[in-house]
Amino acid sequence: MTRNYDALFQLIWGIALTCAGVMMFIYIPQKLAEIRQHFSSGIFFLRFCLYMISILLIVGGVTKIYNQFVVTKRKE
């Protein structure tokens, strides 16, 4: 029974990671415009880092979802 709860938790966690990555990807331009008002140097490095974090969140979430549906079905 705990296996089902663990699988459900992993699926929800994967969906949450993916949603967080997508939302971060959407809000980066708006936040960079606000940051640009205060800082002028290093904006390209900051943009790279923020986009990299959002891509890693999306990839991590999709990987968890993929593992939940494909890999666990092969084991059964």
Long-range contacts (C-beta under 8 A, 24 or more apart in sequence): 7-68, 7-72, 10-64, 10-67, 10-68, 11-64, 11-65, 11-68, 13-61, 13-64, 14-60, 14-61, 14-62, 14-63, 14-64, 14-65, 14-68, 15-61, 15-65, 16-61, 17-57, 17-58, 17-60, 17-61, 17-64, 18-57, 18-58, 18-61, 18-62, 18-65, 19-61, 20-57, 20-61, 21-54, 21-55, 21-56, 21-57, 21-58, 21-59, 21-60, 21-61, 22-54, 22-58, 24-50, 24-53, 24-54, 24-57, 25-51, 25-54, 25-55, 25-58, 28-54
